[in-house]
């Protein structure tokens, strides 16, 4: 199985590389700028054609949520136009495409986890750009999966877990939002789920295309997530700090975040046979890896 992956330096691409390295049946070809640049659609088809892949995963994205509020053109260029161009290029090569999307396509007002058919209503430019990307991908390539995920962290790149560990080394108390809830998702677990999806869609006769959710099992608030991360760090001899829960109104950001980001992942478990581990287990493993690096 040869898989072309866009966004080669991102958390998900690096996690896919790690997981694929353990499977002799998978060859991963990771692409990025300048060879493949979603903001320059003309680079996409030639780069994908050179891979001779069986499937394309679009893991590249504009992810600066707050910056997108004042830079909508750039966010839509990558997350919508660029995503559509990747899907179109894959279709031209006769390949299925897996597009990564986000909990930010929802407004967070639901009282339960969101399933794939729940009404979308993004409350940020970033969320709107990712929703437009979903539509562009679906229109460009009928053989598509759109996988929504949430609260991604990993041993790689910049993310919430690494930020909490850094701040705990500088302060005794961290004030963290407690009225936004979601599913913390290890990019390594997400990679496992996506490889399970890839194996499934490449089987003869697969026809269950469309939207799926893959996220960490269980949910918590940002404050609960931070408290767990720092408790695990403290037990392992790393930095720790007291977490003071605060309302979102006390932590003003340019972009509005959904108050409920929980995703119902039952469909992916049924179709792909994959369920992510509990977020506590996965985040503890990432904390240990990060502390070992230090």
C-alpha positions in Angstrom: 0.0 0.0 0.0 1.5 3.3 -1.2 0.1 6.4 0.4 0.9 10.0 -0.5 0.6 12.4 2.4 0.6 16.2 2.1 1.9 18.4 4.9 5.1 16.4 5.6 6.2 18.4 8.7 2.9 18.5 10.5 1.9 16.5 13.6 -0.2 14.1 11.7 2.3 13.5 8.9 5.1 12.8 11.4 2.8 10.5 13.3 1.8 8.6 10.1 5.5 8.2 9.3 6.2 6.7 12.7 3.2 4.3 12.6 3.8 3.3 8.9 7.5 2.5 9.7 6.3 -0.4 11.9 4.3 -1.9 9.0 6.3 -3.4 6.1 3.2 -3.4 4.0 3.0 0.4 3.9 5.1 2.8 1.9 4.5 6.5 2.9 5.5 9.3 0.5 5.3 12.6 2.4 5.1 15.8 0.3 5.4 19.4 1.3 6.5 22.8 0.1 7.9 23.8 -2.2 7.3 20.6 -4.2 3.6 20.5 -3.2 2.1 23.7 -1.9 -1.7 23.9 -1.3 -1.5 27.7 -1.8 -0.1 27.1 -5.3 -2.6 24.6 -6.8 -0.4 24.1 -9.9 2.1 22.2 -7.9 -0.3 19.6 -6.6 -1.1 17.3 -9.6 2.5 16.8 -10.8 3.7 16.1 -7.2 1.0 13.5 -6.7 1.5 11.9 -10.1 5.1 11.3 -9.3 4.3 9.3 -6.2 2.5 6.4 -8.0 0.4 6.1 -4.9 -2.7 4.0 -4.2 -4.3 6.6 -2.0 -3.9 10.3 -1.0 -4.1 11.7 2.6 -4.4 15.5 2.7 -2.9 16.3 6.1 -1.8 19.8 5.1 -3.8 22.7 6.5 -3.7 26.3 7.7 -4.2 25.7 11.4 -3.5 29.2 13.0 -7.0 29.5 14.3 -6.7 33.0 15.7 -4.6 34.4 12.9 -7.3 33.2 10.4 -9.7 35.8 11.8 -7.6 38.5 10.1 -6.2 36.4 7.3 -9.3 34.6 5.9 -7.9 34.7 2.3 -4.9 32.6 3.3 -7.0 30.2 5.4 -9.5 29.6 2.6 -6.7 29.3 0.0 -5.2 26.3 1.8 -8.1 24.7 3.6 -10.7 25.1 0.9 -9.2 25.8 -2.5 -6.1 23.7 -1.8 -8.0 20.8 -0.4 -10.3 20.7 -3.4 -7.3 20.8 -5.7 -5.7 17.8 -3.9 -9.0 15.8 -4.2 -9.3 16.8 -7.9 -5.7 15.7 -8.6 -6.3 12.4 -6.8 -9.5 11.8 -8.8 -7.6 12.5 -12.0 -5.2 9.8 -11.1 -8.0 7.4 -10.2 -7.2 7.5 -6.4 -9.3 7.9 -3.3 -8.6 10.8 -1.0 -8.8 11.2 2.8 -9.3 14.7 4.0 -8.7 15.8 7.6 -11.3 18.1 9.1 -12.2 19.4 12.5 -14.6 19.8 15.3 -14.6 23.5 14.5 -17.2 22.9 11.8 -19.7 22.9 14.7 -20.8 25.8 16.8 -20.6 23.8 20.1 -24.2 24.4 21.2 -25.2 20.7 21.2 -25.7 18.9 24.5 -24.2 15.6 23.3 -21.3 14.5 21.1 -21.6 15.3 17.4 -22.2 12.6 14.9 -21.3 12.9 11.3 -24.8 14.0 10.2 -25.2 16.7 12.8 -25.8 20.2 11.4 -22.7 22.3 10.9 -22.4 25.9 11.8 -18.8 27.1 12.2 -18.2 30.2 14.5 -14.7 31.0 13.3 -13.0 31.7 10.0 -10.9 28.6 10.5 -13.9 26.4 11.0 -15.6 28.0 7.9 -12.5 27.3 5.8 -12.4 23.7 6.9 -16.1 23.2 6.2 -15.6 24.8 2.7 -12.8 22.3 2.2 -15.1 19.4 3.0 -17.5 20.6 0.4 -14.7 21.1 -2.2 -13.3 17.6 -1.6 -16.7 16.0 -1.8 -17.4 17.8 -5.1 -14.1 17.0 -6.7 -13.7 13.3 -5.8 -16.6 10.9 -5.2 -14.1 8.4 -3.6 -13.5 10.5 -0.5 -13.3 10.2 3.3 -13.6 13.3 5.4 -12.3 12.5 8.8 -13.1 15.0 11.6 -11.0 15.1 14.7 -10.4 17.3 17.7 -7.8 18.7 20.1 -4.8 17.1 18.5 -1.5 16.8 20.3 1.6 14.7 19.9 5.3 14.5 20.6 5.8 16.6 17.5 5.4 20.3 16.7 3.5 22.8 18.7 0.5 21.7 20.7 -1.4 22.1 24.0 0.5 19.4 25.9 3.9 20.9 25.0 2.6 24.3 26.0 1.4 23.2 29.4 4.7 21.5 30.1 6.6 24.6 29.1 4.4 26.9 31.2 4.6 24.6 34.2 8.3 25.1 34.2 7.8 28.8 34.4 4.8 29.3 36.7 3.3 27.8 39.9 -0.3 28.2 38.7 -1.8 27.9 35.3 -5.3 29.4 34.5 -7.0 27.2 32.0 -10.5 27.3 30.4 -12.9 24.8 32.0 -16.2 25.4 30.1 -15.1 24.1 26.7 -15.1 20.3 26.5 -13.8 17.9 23.8 -11.9 14.7 23.0 -8.1 15.1 23.4 -6.7 13.2 20.4 -3.1 11.9 20.1 -2.0 12.3 16.5 -0.4 8.9 16.9 -3.8 7.4 17.6 -5.3 9.4 14.7 -2.6 8.0 12.5 -3.6 4.5 13.5 -7.2 5.2 12.7 -6.4 6.7 9.3 -4.2 3.7 8.4 -7.1 1.4 9.4 -9.4 3.5 7.2 -6.9 3.4 4.3 -6.7 -0.4 4.4 -10.5 -0.6 4.4 -11.2 1.7 1.5 -8.6 -0.1 -0.7 -10.5 -3.3 -0.3 -12.4 -4.3 -3.4 -16.0 -3.1 -3.4 -15.7 -0.5 -0.7 -18.5 2.0 -1.1 -19.0 3.6 2.3 -17.5 7.0 1.4 -18.3 10.2 3.3 -17.7 11.8 6.7 -16.3 10.0 9.7 -15.2 11.1 13.2 -11.9 9.8 14.7 -10.9 11.2 18.1 -9.6 10.1 21.5 -12.0 8.1 23.6 -13.5 10.0 26.5 -13.8 13.7 27.0 -12.7 16.5 29.4 -12.3 20.2 29.5 -9.1 22.1 28.7 -8.5 22.5 32.4 -9.1 18.8 33.0 -6.7 18.0 30.2 -4.1 20.3 31.6 -4.4 18.9 35.1 -4.0 15.3 33.9 -1.0 16.2 31.8 0.8 18.0 34.7 -0.1 15.3 37.2 1.5 12.7 34.8 4.5 15.0 34.4 4.9 15.4 38.1 4.8 11.7 38.7 7.5 11.2 36.1 9.8 13.9 37.6 8.9 16.6 35.1 7.4 20.1 35.6 4.1 20.5 37.3 1.8 23.3 38.4 -1.6 23.9 40.0 -4.4 24.3 37.4 -6.9 27.1 38.2 -10.1 26.5 36.1 -11.5 29.6 34.5 -14.5 30.4 32.2 -13.7 31.0 28.5 -14.9 34.6 29.0 -11.7 35.2 31.1 -9.5 34.1 28.3 -10.3 36.2 25.2 -9.1 35.0 21.8 -9.6 36.4 18.3 -11.5 33.2 17.3 -14.5 31.8 19.1 -14.1 28.2 20.2 -16.9 25.7 20.3 -18.0 25.0 23.9 -18.7 21.4 23.0 -16.3 19.7 20.7 -17.1 16.1 21.6 -17.3 13.8 18.6 -19.2 10.5 18.3 -16.8 8.0 16.7 -19.1 5.0 16.5 -19.3 5.0 12.7 -15.5 4.7 12.3 -15.4 1.9 14.8 -18.1 0.0 12.9 -16.7 0.5 9.4 -12.9 0.6 10.0 -12.7 -1.5 13.2 -10.8 1.2 15.0 -11.5 2.8 18.3 -8.9 5.2 19.8 -7.6 4.5 23.3 -8.7 6.6 26.3 -7.3 10.1 26.1 -5.7 9.7 29.6 -3.7 6.7 28.5 -2.5 8.3 25.2 -1.6 11.7 26.8 0.3 10.0 29.5 2.4 8.2 26.9 3.1 11.5 25.0 4.1 13.2 28.3 6.6 10.5 29.0 8.0 10.7 25.5 8.4 14.5 25.8 10.1 14.3 29.2 12.5 11.6 27.9 13.4 14.0 25.0 14.2 16.7 27.5 
